[in-house]
């Protein structure tokens, strides 16, 4: 992880709404759930760490990373502050990555880095996010890409497209990355079989509907023999599918 604090950086479908603040949810009554939650809180950290190991050229590139369906913005916050990356998030829900960094990331980075940030001017982080982070408040799919030149340009200008549990946008990331020959990383999560009934996969000699995350991963891998997959070191849905765009 690089030293934080280095200042090395529309609405498409809906009108922007005030940024959302996110509070950490704590479970105090069930010890097992508490430990499980603690491990899950490291999901974004471990995902970013894996990105750094697997895609050093894309991370070092001056072009922005596209974070699709990035939710509250923890992946974007870590990339912007800890690794001096420009990030464009595409998500229909407005995000507040500064609030996310302060509530979910700051107290987990090394103490010496926390102290260095505390020594900065009060507006330092706000200015950093203004420079490094931007959001397109929109859904990410192939139709939106055709309808909105800004989103199309963001895809073409990116070094890497990522989707950590990107829900309904996961397949769109894969399809768009294939079309534009872009490096991508997705960690599939929800399958939505009723929304995407056309998804089918061969299993045991039969063509069956995609109804499980395992079948969904196989469905995505079947799109191109060059795709690779592995497991990330956190609990839950941790299969990562990726392609280096060549």
N, C-alpha and C positions, 0 to 999 in steps of 0.2 A: 504494500500500500504506500503510495506517495505521501509526502508530508502535506497535510491539509493547509488550505489558505493560500495556495499559489494561484494568482490570477492570470492563468496562461492565455468566449460566449462564454385563436383566431377562429377565431371562431369560424368553423366550416359548416357545421350543421345546426348548431343551437347557439343562441345568444349566450355569452359568458355569464356565469353566475358568480357570486362572491366565493372566494376560495374557501374550501372546507378545512376546518381544524379537526384533527384526529387525536383522540385520547386513547392511551394504551389501556386495553382491557385486561384486568387482573382477575385471576381465579384463586381464591384464598381458602376455599373449603375442602377442595379435593387435592391432596398432595400429588397424586399421579398426574392429574390434569395440569397442575402447576408446572411440573417438570416438563411435561409434553409441550406446554405453551412456551416455556423458556427455550426449548430446542427449536420450535417453530419460529421464534423471534429471530433466530440466526439465519433463517432461510435466505433473506436478501443478501446478507453478508457473505454467505457461502456461495451464492449464485454469482455475485460480483467477483469474488476471489477466483472462482473457476473461469470466468470470462477473462480475467487478467492472465491466467496461465495458458489458456487455449488460444486467445486472439490478441497477442501482444502488438502486432502490427496495426490492427484495427483500433486498439485502444490508444496507441501512440499517434494515430492519424489525426490531423487537424479537423477532419470532417466530423459532424455530430453523430451521435448514436440515437437511433429511434427506439424509444421505449413505448411499446404498444400495450394499452390497457394497464398502465402502471399504477393504478389505484391511488393510494395516499402518497406515493412518490418516494419510497425508501430507496429503491434501486437507483433512481435518478439522483437523489440526494447524495448517496454514497459516491456515485460517479462524478458528480459536480464538485463536491467539496474535497473528498479524499483522493481523487485521481485527476482533478483538473480537466474533466471532460465536458464538452458541450453536449447537452441532451435535449432532444425534442420529444416530449411526451404526446401521444395521441390517445385521448381517453374522453368519453362523453361526460365524465364527472370532473369538474374543476378540482385541481389538486393544489395543496400548499406544501411543497417540499421543504420549505424553510421550517415550518411548524413540525413537520415530520422529522427533520434532522434534529431539531432541538429536543423533541420528546422521545425519539426512538433510537437515535444514532449517537448523539454527542456523548452521552455517559458510557458508551461502549468502546469508544476509541481510546488509544493509549493516553494516560494521564498527562504526559508531557505535551501532547497535541491539544488536549483540552485546555491546558494552561496557556499555550500559545494563542489559541483562539480567544481566550478571555482577555488577553493583553491587547487584542486588536480594538479598533474603534467600534462603538456600539452598532454602527450601520454596516460593518464589514460583510457579514454573511448575507444581509439583504442585498447589498451591491453585487456580491459574488453570484447570487442566484439570478439577479437581473441580467447579468452578463452571460452566465453559463446555461441557464434553463429557460425554455419556452414551452408552451403547451398549445396544441390544437384541440379545442374542445369539440370532439367529433368521434363518431364510430370509425373503425378502420376496416374497410372491406374494398374489394376490387371496384365496385360501383362508385364509391366515394372517391377513389383515386382518379377515375375518369372525369368526375364532375367538378373536382376542385384542384386547380393548377397548383395551389400552395402545397397540398399534400403530395401531389405527384412530384413536385420539385424536391420536397423533403426526402422522399424515398430515393430519388436519383442522387441526391447530394450526400447521403448517409454513408458511413463506413460499416455499419452493423445495425441489424434490426433484431430486437430482443422482445420476448414475451414470456414473462414468468407468471404462469397461471393466468393467461390472457383470455380465458373463457371463450366466448364466441368468435374472437378475433384470431384464434390460433391458426386455423387452416388458412385464413386470408394472409397471414404473415408468410406462411410457407409458399403459397401460390404467387404472391407478389415478389418474394425473394427469387423464386425460380424464374419468373418472367424478366426481372431486371438484373439477374445474376448478382444478387447481393448476399453477402454473408448473413446468415440468420441463426438464431438460437431460440427454441421454444421449449417450455416445460408444460406439456398438456395437463389440463386439470378437468374441468367440467366437459361433458360430452354433448349434452343437449340433443338426444336422439329424436325428440319430437320436432325440434326446429330444423334438424338436418337429416330427414329420413332417407335421403338419397345416398348417404354414406354406406358403402358395403365393403366387406373384406372377406377374403378367402381364409377359411379355417377348417382344417380336417377335410379338405376336399369339397367343402360347401361354401356357397356365397351367402353370408349372413349380415344382418344390419349391425352397424357399429353402435353398441349400447354400453360398452365398458371402456374405461380409460386405456386398458391394455389393447383392446381392439382399435381404439382411436390412434394409439401410437403406431400400431402396425399399418393402419390405413395411411397415415402420414408418411411412414417409411417407404411404403409401396409406391409413392409418387416418383421416386428417383433412386436408382441404385447407389448414387453417390452420397446419399444422406447417411449420417452416422448417429449412433445413440449410446448413451451411457447413463449411469445413475449418479445423482448428486448426494452428498453426505448429509441429508436431512430427512426427517420422517415425512410420511405421507406421499403425495404424488411427486416423485422426484426424478422421473425419467426425462432426460434432456435429449432433444433431437436437434441436430445442427448440420450446417453445410457451409463450406468456406467460399462458396460462390464461383467455383471453378470446376 
